[in-house]
């Protein structure tokens, strides 16, 4: 192409704005995709990694292909087309995930990668082609090429940063995820139409077609069924009624059942592992003496409310990372906090620091849900915090979820054995003594536990200290420096 045929460069502020918007949109969509997929495939290290990796693949493809076509087409027209097509593909993300998601439940990492490739990679690739196209348009003077490319790269990185922080700190708490994705698509379309209509590149008839297509896709995205009754900063929350039990509901966090609530009877514990924990507490402290307890993980506050109902005068601190879960419980389950039942919102590793030494008779760890395992609540360092808060001889119970070959069970048992004098495990065994998998309750103390702690009546079978030591033999205790719980844990 002769020099006189080169398209006219954009004003520097306009060029900077285009790469800023395109790069920011890609990072925003990447973060929002994690939230969109969580109700279907869970939120683990592997699923998050799959989504990030797929998005990066889209960025790489877009950069290479965008640069190739920028050298061979009308670059201004290419940029307009990329913004419009990127906006339309963005509007397709929500319905694509909502259509494919239900069929992917239980398939974990592979499903997360597959849906991300179909839903996110096309939009990420198209939008990532904007930056090399704009750079090509601006590069009319080779003497200034470094300055131009560096400046545009800086603006693209700034867009990615603003998109990342804005999504995490502003957009996710402010609006539903689907709405946020639709707004991003709308902004991209408006920018593309604005650039195109400001020149003879986009005929009015073509603009009308784009607007009609965008309206249809936007309506499709807005009406796609969401699995969430409420979206919080951390979770997709929903309720499932239990027809056989009037007044009973199952609380779902993302794709997993978290709690069973019988609203008019807080003493009713449906899930087997909750009965194991309750039996362990009753065996540790027979009778109805009030207890000081710390619950790590709130869910529907099933066990804290059980403690208040069965041992009046007890004091419970419930450490729940998601304030939206607390407000959801207040709205749907009639939760009422009080001086005797406090909800402390924040990450437990942080909020635990504010609890006084030697202040709790019992600490209950129940922050694991389905695919989600907060690894920093599994380590030796975390157990030091638990021991600091427990009174001498106090009880620590922990709900753990794993399946054959039980590498996570074994590692967590080894971690508890390193920190406590007596450790027991309550779970289900198949005939012949084979561990069934699913939920297990680990029970630990810095002193020998009374026999009654593990004399559960809820169809659980107890492994005493020697059996737990044999079970955990060869497993490496988890530490803040080494806690690969997502890799150790087996999902059924």
Backbone torsions as a table, in degrees:
resi	resn	phi	psi	omega
1	UNK	NA	126.9	179.6
2	UNK	-67.9	157.0	-175.6
3	UNK	-59.5	-36.8	-176.6
4	UNK	-70.8	-16.2	-179.6
5	UNK	-90.7	-5.6	-178.2
6	UNK	-64.7	136.9	177.1
7	UNK	-62.0	149.5	-179.7
8	UNK	-69.9	135.3	179.9
9	UNK	-65.7	153.1	174.9
10	UNK	-76.7	154.2	170.0
11	UNK	-56.8	138.6	-177.0
12	UNK	-50.1	-42.4	178.2
13	UNK	-61.7	-37.7	179.7
14	UNK	-67.4	-42.4	177.8
15	UNK	-61.0	-44.2	179.1
16	UNK	-62.3	-41.1	-178.6
17	UNK	-63.9	-40.0	-177.8
18	UNK	-65.4	-46.1	-180.0
19	UNK	-69.8	-33.1	177.0
20	UNK	-61.0	-48.9	-177.9
21	UNK	-66.3	-46.0	-177.3
22	UNK	-64.0	-46.4	-179.4
23	UNK	-67.1	-40.2	178.1
24	UNK	-62.0	-40.2	179.9
25	UNK	-62.5	-39.9	-179.4
26	UNK	-61.6	-46.7	-179.0
27	UNK	-67.6	-36.4	177.1
28	UNK	-63.2	-44.3	179.7
29	UNK	-65.0	-35.4	178.5
30	UNK	-62.0	-45.8	179.8
31	UNK	-67.5	-43.5	-178.5
32	UNK	-67.1	-30.2	178.1
33	UNK	-62.7	-36.8	177.1
34	UNK	-58.9	-44.0	-179.8
35	UNK	-70.2	-37.9	179.3
36	UNK	-63.5	-37.8	-175.1
37	UNK	-83.9	-23.3	-173.7
38	UNK	-54.5	-40.1	-179.6
39	UNK	-63.5	-16.0	-175.6
40	UNK	-107.4	-37.6	-173.7
41	UNK	-120.7	3.7	179.6
42	UNK	81.9	175.7	-178.1
43	UNK	-128.1	91.4	178.7
44	UNK	-122.5	173.4	177.0
45	UNK	-59.2	-41.4	-177.0
46	UNK	-68.3	-43.4	-179.5
47	UNK	-66.9	-40.1	177.3
48	UNK	-64.1	-42.2	178.6
49	UNK	-62.4	-40.7	179.2
50	UNK	-60.9	-41.9	-179.1
51	UNK	-68.0	-45.4	179.3
52	UNK	-63.0	-43.4	179.6
53	UNK	-62.4	-41.2	178.9
54	UNK	-65.5	-40.1	178.3
55	UNK	-63.4	-41.9	178.3
56	UNK	-64.5	-35.6	176.1
57	UNK	-62.3	-41.6	176.9
58	UNK	-62.2	-40.9	178.2
59	UNK	-62.1	-44.5	-179.7
60	UNK	-64.3	-43.9	179.3
61	UNK	-62.5	-45.3	-178.6
62	UNK	-62.7	-41.4	180.0
63	UNK	-62.8	-43.5	-178.5
64	UNK	-69.6	-48.7	-177.0
65	UNK	-69.3	-38.8	178.6
66	UNK	-61.4	-43.1	177.9
67	UNK	-63.5	-38.6	-179.7
68	UNK	-62.2	-49.8	-177.2
69	UNK	-73.0	-27.4	177.8
70	UNK	-62.7	-31.1	178.8
71	UNK	-76.8	-11.6	-169.0
72	UNK	-126.6	1.5	-177.5
73	UNK	-135.3	176.8	171.2
74	UNK	-69.0	108.1	-168.8
75	UNK	-65.5	-37.7	179.3
76	UNK	-63.9	-44.2	177.6
77	UNK	-63.4	-37.8	177.6
78	UNK	-60.4	-44.7	-179.0
79	UNK	-62.4	-44.6	177.6
80	UNK	-58.6	-47.2	179.7
81	UNK	-61.7	-40.8	179.8
82	UNK	-63.0	-43.0	-179.5
83	UNK	-66.0	-41.6	-179.2
84	UNK	-69.5	-48.0	179.1
85	UNK	-64.2	-39.5	176.5
86	UNK	-60.1	-40.3	177.8
87	UNK	-65.7	-42.8	179.1
88	UNK	-64.4	-42.3	177.7
89	UNK	-64.8	-34.4	176.6
90	UNK	-63.4	-41.2	178.2
91	UNK	-64.9	-21.8	178.4
92	UNK	-81.1	-14.5	-173.6
93	UNK	-62.0	-48.3	-176.0
94	UNK	-62.3	-53.3	179.3
95	UNK	-62.0	-33.4	178.4
96	UNK	-62.5	-47.4	179.4
97	UNK	-65.4	-41.8	-177.2
98	UNK	-69.9	-29.2	176.8
99	UNK	-75.6	-45.6	-174.2
100	UNK	-84.7	-26.2	-173.7
101	UNK	-56.5	-50.4	-177.7
102	UNK	-57.4	-33.6	179.0
103	UNK	-76.7	-9.8	-177.3
104	UNK	-98.4	-3.2	-177.4
105	UNK	-58.4	131.4	178.8
106	UNK	90.3	-10.2	-178.5
107	UNK	-93.1	-6.2	169.2
108	UNK	56.8	-124.7	-169.2
109	UNK	-60.9	-45.1	-177.9
110	UNK	-63.9	-41.0	178.7
111	UNK	-64.7	-42.7	179.0
112	UNK	-59.5	-43.4	-179.6
113	UNK	-67.1	-44.0	-177.7
114	UNK	-63.4	-46.8	-179.5
115	UNK	-66.4	-37.8	179.8
116	UNK	-64.2	-41.9	179.4
117	UNK	-59.4	-43.2	-178.2
118	UNK	-74.0	-39.2	-172.1
119	UNK	-91.3	-40.1	-170.0
120	UNK	-102.6	-39.1	-173.5
121	UNK	-58.4	-43.8	178.9
122	UNK	-58.5	-46.2	179.8
123	UNK	-65.1	-42.8	179.9
124	UNK	-63.4	-39.3	-179.4
125	UNK	-66.7	-45.6	-179.0
126	UNK	-63.8	-45.0	-178.7
127	UNK	-69.6	-31.3	179.4
128	UNK	-74.0	-13.0	175.7
129	UNK	-79.4	-11.3	-178.3
130	UNK	-66.5	-45.2	-175.6
131	UNK	-60.3	-50.3	178.2
132	UNK	-65.2	-29.6	178.3
133	UNK	-68.6	-44.2	177.4
134	UNK	-64.0	-41.5	178.9
135	UNK	-60.3	-42.9	178.2
136	UNK	-61.3	-40.5	-178.9
137	UNK	-64.9	-33.1	-175.3
138	UNK	-85.8	-17.0	-171.9
139	UNK	-86.0	77.2	175.6
140	UNK	-102.5	-9.7	-179.0
141	UNK	-130.6	107.6	-177.0
142	UNK	-63.2	-25.6	179.6
143	UNK	-65.8	-22.1	-179.0
144	UNK	-110.8	14.4	-173.9
145	UNK	-61.6	-42.4	179.9
146	UNK	-61.5	-43.2	179.8
147	UNK	-63.3	-45.8	-177.2
148	UNK	-64.7	-49.6	-178.8
149	UNK	-64.2	-42.3	179.2
150	UNK	-62.8	-41.9	-179.6
151	UNK	-65.4	-44.6	179.5
152	UNK	-65.7	-38.4	177.1
153	UNK	-62.2	-40.2	178.8
154	UNK	-64.1	-41.5	179.5
155	UNK	-68.3	-37.3	177.0
156	UNK	-64.3	-42.1	178.1
157	UNK	-65.3	-38.8	176.8
158	UNK	-61.8	-41.1	177.1
159	UNK	-62.2	-41.1	178.4
160	UNK	-63.7	-40.6	179.2
161	UNK	-65.5	-48.0	-180.0
162	UNK	-63.1	-40.5	177.5
163	UNK	-62.0	-41.3	-180.0
164	UNK	-65.3	-54.5	-178.0
165	UNK	-67.0	-39.8	-180.0
166	UNK	-63.4	-38.1	179.6
167	UNK	-67.4	-48.4	-176.3
168	UNK	-69.5	-38.3	-173.1
169	UNK	-98.1	-20.6	-174.7
170	UNK	-120.7	-56.2	-169.4
171	UNK	-69.7	-48.2	-177.7
172	UNK	-60.7	-44.9	177.0
173	UNK	-70.0	-19.9	-170.3
174	UNK	-89.3	-33.7	-171.5
175	UNK	-149.9	162.3	175.6
176	UNK	-60.9	150.7	-175.8
177	UNK	-61.6	-44.0	-180.0
178	UNK	-60.2	-41.2	178.1
179	UNK	-61.9	-41.1	179.9
180	UNK	-62.0	-42.7	179.9
181	UNK	-64.9	-42.0	178.7
182	UNK	-61.5	-41.1	179.4
183	UNK	-64.7	-39.3	177.3
184	UNK	-61.7	-45.7	178.0
185	UNK	-59.9	-40.8	179.9
186	UNK	-64.4	-41.8	179.1
187	UNK	-62.9	-43.6	179.1
188	UNK	-61.0	-42.0	179.0
189	UNK	-64.7	-42.5	179.8
190	UNK	-63.8	-40.5	178.8
191	UNK	-65.9	-45.1	179.2
192	UNK	-60.9	-44.6	178.2
193	UNK	-65.2	-38.2	179.6
194	UNK	-63.3	-43.6	179.0
195	UNK	-67.4	-40.4	-177.7
196	UNK	-71.1	-41.8	-177.8
197	UNK	-73.8	-17.6	177.6
198	UNK	-78.5	1.7	-179.8
199	UNK	-146.5	171.7	179.5
200	UNK	-77.5	15.3	-174.4
201	UNK	-75.3	-28.4	-172.9
202	UNK	-123.0	101.7	178.5
203	UNK	-59.7	153.0	-178.4
204	UNK	-59.0	-38.4	-179.7
205	UNK	-62.8	-40.9	178.2
206	UNK	-65.2	-39.0	178.4
207	UNK	-62.4	-39.0	178.6
208	UNK	-64.1	-42.1	178.3
209	UNK	-60.1	-43.1	179.6
210	UNK	-62.1	-43.9	-179.4
211	UNK	-63.6	-42.2	178.8
212	UNK	-63.7	-45.1	179.3
213	UNK	-62.5	-42.3	-180.0
214	UNK	-64.6	-39.2	178.7
215	UNK	-62.9	-43.3	178.9
216	UNK	-64.5	-44.6	179.5
217	UNK	-67.3	-37.6	178.0
218	UNK	-62.7	-41.9	177.7
219	UNK	-64.8	-40.0	178.1
220	UNK	-61.7	-43.9	179.3
221	UNK	-66.1	-40.1	-176.5
222	UNK	-69.5	-28.6	-177.1
223	UNK	-97.9	-3.6	177.2
224	UNK	-62.9	131.0	-175.7
225	UNK	-62.4	130.4	175.4
226	UNK	-98.4	140.6	177.1
227	UNK	-78.1	-1.4	-171.5
228	UNK	-102.5	131.1	165.2
229	UNK	-76.7	-33.0	178.9
230	UNK	-150.3	136.6	174.2
231	UNK	-105.8	126.8	178.4
232	UNK	-109.1	-175.6	178.0
233	UNK	-62.2	-23.7	-173.8
234	UNK	-120.7	-26.1	-167.3
235	UNK	-137.1	160.3	164.7
236	UNK	-101.1	116.2	-175.2
237	UNK	-104.8	139.3	174.9
238	UNK	-151.3	160.9	179.2
239	UNK	-119.6	147.0	174.9
240	UNK	-130.8	119.1	-179.8
241	UNK	-69.6	153.4	177.8
242	UNK	-112.8	98.0	-173.5
243	UNK	-56.5	-34.2	-176.6
244	UNK	-74.7	-13.3	-178.3
245	UNK	-128.7	99.3	-179.8
246	UNK	-59.5	134.6	179.6
247	UNK	79.8	9.0	-179.1
248	UNK	-108.3	146.0	179.9
249	UNK	-143.8	152.1	172.1
250	UNK	-105.3	126.8	175.6
251	UNK	-91.2	128.2	176.5
252	UNK	-111.0	131.3	171.1
253	UNK	-109.5	116.6	-173.5
254	UNK	56.9	-117.7	-173.9
255	UNK	-104.3	11.6	-171.9
256	UNK	-127.5	143.8	172.1
257	UNK	-68.3	129.5	-176.8
258	UNK	-108.1	-42.9	-173.7
259	UNK	-147.5	150.2	172.2
260	UNK	-114.6	128.1	-175.7
261	UNK	-126.3	126.0	167.8
262	UNK	-106.9	102.3	-164.6
263	UNK	-58.0	-39.2	-175.7
264	UNK	-90.0	4.3	179.8
265	UNK	-144.4	85.3	-178.3
266	UNK	-67.4	-10.8	178.5
267	UNK	-82.4	-10.5	-177.8
268	UNK	-82.3	120.8	179.8
269	UNK	-117.6	110.5	-175.8
270	UNK	-83.7	-47.7	-176.6
271	UNK	-68.6	135.4	-175.2
272	UNK	-60.6	-41.2	-176.7
273	UNK	-66.5	-30.0	177.7
274	UNK	-68.9	-34.1	176.4
275	UNK	-69.4	-35.9	176.1
276	UNK	-61.6	-44.7	179.4
277	UNK	-63.6	-44.2	179.6
278	UNK	-62.3	-42.1	178.3
279	UNK	-64.5	-38.0	178.3
280	UNK	-64.0	-41.4	178.5
281	UNK	-65.3	-43.5	179.2
282	UNK	-66.1	-35.3	176.7
283	UNK	-70.4	-32.5	178.1
284	UNK	-70.5	-38.6	-178.4
285	UNK	-134.5	84.0	-177.2
286	UNK	-60.1	156.7	179.8
287	UNK	88.0	-157.1	-175.9
288	UNK	-123.2	31.3	178.9
289	UNK	-64.6	133.8	176.6
290	UNK	-60.6	146.0	-179.3
291	UNK	-126.3	151.5	170.2
292	UNK	-96.6	121.5	-173.0
293	UNK	-132.5	150.3	171.4
294	UNK	-121.1	125.3	178.2
295	UNK	-109.2	120.3	179.9
296	UNK	-95.1	100.1	-173.0
297	UNK	107.0	127.0	-176.5
298	UNK	-100.6	-48.8	-173.1
299	UNK	55.9	-128.0	177.4
300	UNK	-92.1	14.0	178.3
301	UNK	60.5	33.4	-176.9
302	UNK	-62.4	-52.0	-178.4
303	UNK	-72.6	-40.4	175.4
304	UNK	-58.4	-39.7	179.9
305	UNK	-72.5	-33.0	173.9
306	UNK	-60.6	-43.7	-179.5
307	UNK	-63.0	-42.3	179.5
308	UNK	-64.1	-37.2	-177.0
309	UNK	-75.5	-36.1	-175.5
310	UNK	-91.7	-20.6	179.9
311	UNK	-134.5	75.3	-179.1
312	UNK	-53.9	140.0	-178.4
313	UNK	94.8	-5.5	177.9
314	UNK	-68.0	156.8	178.0
315	UNK	-121.8	123.3	-177.0
316	UNK	-123.0	133.0	170.2
317	UNK	-108.2	119.0	-177.8
318	UNK	-108.2	113.8	-178.3
319	UNK	-93.1	107.5	-176.8
320	UNK	-124.2	124.0	-175.5
321	UNK	-69.4	-24.8	-170.8
322	UNK	-112.6	105.6	177.5
323	UNK	-62.5	-26.5	177.2
324	UNK	-64.6	-31.9	176.6
325	UNK	-66.1	-41.5	179.6
326	UNK	-61.5	-48.0	-179.5
327	UNK	-66.0	-34.7	176.2
328	UNK	-63.1	-42.7	178.0
329	UNK	-63.6	-39.0	178.8
330	UNK	-63.9	-38.8	-177.1
331	UNK	-75.8	-41.1	-170.5
332	UNK	-104.5	-23.7	-177.0
333	UNK	-115.2	1.6	179.5
334	UNK	70.6	24.3	178.7
335	UNK	-60.5	133.4	175.5
336	UNK	-130.5	110.6	177.3
337	UNK	-77.0	160.4	-176.2
338	UNK	-161.2	175.4	175.8
339	UNK	-57.2	-26.4	178.7
340	UNK	-89.5	-10.2	179.7
341	UNK	-142.4	89.9	-175.5
342	UNK	-100.8	136.6	172.4
343	UNK	-102.5	121.0	179.6
344	UNK	-110.1	112.9	-174.7
345	UNK	-90.4	127.9	179.2
346	UNK	149.0	167.3	177.7
347	UNK	-64.1	132.7	-173.3
348	UNK	-62.1	-31.5	178.3
349	UNK	-63.2	-27.7	178.5
350	UNK	-88.3	-48.5	-174.4
351	UNK	-70.9	-26.2	178.1
352	UNK	-61.6	-29.0	-178.2
353	UNK	-63.6	-22.9	-177.7
354	UNK	-87.4	-3.5	179.3
355	UNK	-90.0	135.3	-172.3
356	UNK	-66.2	152.8	174.9
357	UNK	-61.4	147.3	173.1
358	UNK	49.6	44.9	-174.4
359	UNK	-114.1	-10.4	-173.8
360	UNK	-119.7	133.7	171.2
361	UNK	-73.4	-35.5	-174.5
362	UNK	-138.4	137.8	167.0
363	UNK	-119.8	127.3	-179.0
364	UNK	-112.8	119.7	176.1
365	UNK	-95.9	110.7	-179.0
366	UNK	-141.4	48.7	-178.0
367	UNK	-100.2	-1.2	-179.7
368	UNK	-89.2	136.9	-177.6
369	UNK	-146.2	115.7	176.8
370	UNK	56.9	-119.1	-178.8
371	UNK	-81.6	-13.1	-168.7
372	UNK	-92.1	119.3	177.5
373	UNK	-127.8	106.9	175.8
374	UNK	-68.3	100.3	-171.2
375	UNK	-59.0	-31.5	-176.1
376	UNK	-74.0	-3.0	173.7
377	UNK	-105.5	23.1	179.4
378	UNK	-120.9	-5.1	-164.4
379	UNK	-96.4	168.8	176.4
380	UNK	-59.4	-40.8	-179.5
381	UNK	-64.3	-37.9	176.4
382	UNK	-65.4	-40.3	179.4
383	UNK	-65.0	-27.3	174.2
384	UNK	-64.2	-37.7	175.9
385	UNK	-66.4	-41.6	178.4
386	UNK	-60.5	-46.0	-179.6
387	UNK	-65.4	-34.3	178.0
388	UNK	-62.7	-39.6	-176.8
389	UNK	-78.1	-33.2	-178.8
390	UNK	-68.2	142.5	169.2
391	UNK	-68.3	156.0	177.0
392	UNK	-53.6	129.1	-178.2
393	UNK	80.4	7.9	-179.2
394	UNK	-69.4	170.8	-172.6
395	UNK	-111.3	131.9	172.1
396	UNK	-116.5	124.1	175.6
397	UNK	-120.3	142.5	-174.3
398	UNK	-139.8	124.6	173.6
399	UNK	-84.1	123.5	-179.8
400	UNK	-123.7	144.8	-178.8
401	UNK	-124.7	124.4	179.4
402	UNK	-163.8	165.2	177.9
403	UNK	-135.5	170.1	-179.1
404	UNK	-50.6	129.1	16.9
405	UNK	-93.7	14.8	170.4
406	UNK	63.5	36.3	-179.9
407	UNK	-66.3	-35.2	178.2
408	UNK	-71.2	-44.4	174.4
409	UNK	-50.4	-50.1	-175.2
410	UNK	-64.5	-42.5	-179.7
411	UNK	-65.5	-40.8	179.3
412	UNK	-68.9	-37.4	175.8
413	UNK	-62.5	-43.0	177.9
414	UNK	-62.2	-36.8	179.0
415	UNK	-66.5	-44.1	178.3
416	UNK	-65.5	-40.6	179.7
417	UNK	-62.5	-32.0	178.4
418	UNK	-70.0	-26.4	-172.1
419	UNK	-105.2	-23.7	-173.8
420	UNK	-124.8	154.0	-177.4
421	UNK	-77.4	-33.5	-177.3
422	UNK	-131.0	128.4	-179.8
423	UNK	-134.4	133.8	176.2
424	UNK	-131.2	161.6	-180.0
425	UNK	-133.3	130.8	177.5
426	UNK	-114.8	124.3	-178.8
427	UNK	-160.0	-167.8	179.3
428	UNK	-108.8	137.6	174.1
429	UNK	-118.8	140.4	171.9
430	UNK	-74.0	169.0	176.1
431	UNK	-59.8	132.2	-177.3
432	UNK	99.2	3.0	175.0
433	UNK	81.5	19.5	179.1
434	UNK	-89.4	128.1	-179.0
435	UNK	-62.8	130.3	-173.6
436	UNK	-79.7	-34.1	-175.8
437	UNK	91.1	173.5	-173.4
438	UNK	100.6	-132.3	179.6
439	UNK	-86.0	140.9	168.4
440	UNK	-134.9	146.6	176.5
441	UNK	-110.2	120.4	174.7
442	UNK	-93.0	135.0	-178.5
443	UNK	-123.8	129.4	-173.5
444	UNK	-145.4	153.8	176.0
445	UNK	-156.0	159.4	176.7
446	UNK	-84.4	4.0	174.8
447	UNK	-133.3	159.6	176.9
448	UNK	-56.4	132.6	-177.1
449	UNK	-85.5	146.7	174.8
450	UNK	-65.6	151.8	-178.2
451	UNK	-57.4	-34.4	-175.3
452	UNK	-64.6	-18.7	-179.4
453	UNK	-59.5	-35.3	-176.0
454	UNK	-113.9	19.6	176.0
455	UNK	-92.8	64.9	-175.7
456	UNK	-78.9	150.5	177.4
457	UNK	-107.6	5.6	-173.9
458	UNK	-96.8	42.3	173.5
459	UNK	62.3	26.8	175.8
460	UNK	-104.1	158.4	-179.9
461	UNK	-122.6	137.5	-170.0
462	UNK	-103.8	134.9	169.0
463	UNK	-104.0	123.0	179.3
464	UNK	-83.7	176.4	-172.7
465	UNK	-48.4	-50.9	-178.8
466	UNK	-60.3	-36.9	179.9
467	UNK	-70.4	-37.7	177.8
468	UNK	-65.7	-40.7	177.7
469	UNK	-61.6	-40.8	177.9
470	UNK	-66.6	-41.6	-179.9
471	UNK	-61.5	-39.9	-174.8
472	UNK	-89.5	-0.4	-176.4
473	UNK	-55.4	129.3	178.6
474	UNK	88.7	-14.0	179.1
475	UNK	-78.8	145.1	-178.9
476	UNK	-93.5	127.4	178.0
477	UNK	-58.1	147.4	179.9
478	UNK	-84.1	139.5	177.5
479	UNK	-133.4	168.0	176.9
480	UNK	-60.4	-25.6	-179.7
481	UNK	-86.2	-19.6	-177.9
482	UNK	-148.7	97.3	178.6
483	UNK	-145.0	69.0	-177.8
484	UNK	-80.2	60.7	-171.1
485	UNK	-64.9	-33.2	179.9
486	UNK	-66.1	-32.9	178.4
487	UNK	-80.1	-33.2	-179.3
488	UNK	-74.2	-36.0	-173.2
489	UNK	-77.4	139.6	178.3
490	UNK	-107.1	126.2	178.4
491	UNK	-93.8	131.8	-176.4
492	UNK	-67.0	NA	NA
